[in-house]
Amino acid sequence: MKAVRCVDKTAAIVDVPPPSGEGVRVKVASAGICGSDLHLLAMWPLTATLGHEFAGYTPDGRAVAVEPLTPCGECGPCRNGEYNHCVVGPGMVLGIGPDGGMAEECMVPASALVPLAAGVSAKDACLVEPLAVAVHGLRRAGITPSDHVAVVGGGSIGLCAVAALAATGCAVDLVARHDAQRAAGETLGATVLGPTPDGNRYDAVIDAAGTVSALEQCVALGRPGARLLLLGTYWEGMTLPGLDLCMKEINVIPASMYNRAGASRDVDVAATMLATNPHIPSALITHRFPLDAAGEAFRVAGDRRAGAIKVVVEP
């Protein structure tokens, strides 16, 4: 079976045995390249098949997305529904610990399956995972329809946040660097701002860029008492403008991955969003490559200036 793995800090096609063991065998239809995949390739000698954003078909033909986590289910966080904080740690993430979905097939826990509504293509449903990141963050930040929200960063997570905010009915503005990102933001319901928008006016601000300059802009944009939701990944640490943050009493709210509130999983909410907004796939997915071209797919995913937003590999 063909799979994408890290070879000398690059994404390469290798032959691996078909998946075995406990779980449900998923025939993969789509696997998205996340920004974290690009960073992890360069930082760590990963041994697992890559890919935590994926969807496909179960042996009985059901189209499903996958919540790519294998938590223990027994620790305190798991019992509270906060399984993103499972004591197993990052090793529970498919594509980091267990094999992920950039392969012809992947074995996943039955609990990780996310049913898709009729009409949702498994070739688009790799978007459920990044959408769930945004859904989880908005839930933690207590976003309501009356909020006016700014999103700083027009990558896939920032645009997923735009889609999720639009679904709540609140007003959303977007600060993004690249033309393709700005166009996608407008398609998903955002008003696109210039590079230096007026500050002190937003009820909530979302950092989806993960940079020092983005954090400074977020704090400047928020009104006194605003919420600052951290959806970016801070690979090189975090520096906040402490004086302005404290003077304005900005509430900082971090968010990581996704979990559940009662019976409702963030991934299920995300799958519903994908079913109810047909513009999401066309706005976010800019490139599709066959599995054999994974190396080129990763190269394109790393070049935002060329118009890439979400690059998808299709086994």
Secondary structure, DSSP 8 states (H G I E B T S, - for coil): -EEEEEETTEEEEEE-----SSSEEEEEEEEE--HHHHHHHHHS---S---SEEEEE-TT--EEEE--B---S-SHHHHTT-GGG-TTGGGGBTTTSS--SSBSEEEE-GGGEEE--TT--TTTGGGHHHHHHHHHHHHHHT--TT-EEEEE--SHHHHHHHHHHHHHT-EEEEE-SSHHHHHHHHHTT-EE--SS---S-EEEEEE-S-SHHHHHHHHHHEEEEEEEEE-S--TT-----HHHHHHTT-EEEE--S--EETTEEHHHHHHHHHHH-THHHHHHEEEEEEGGGHHHHHHHHT-GGGT-SEEEEE-
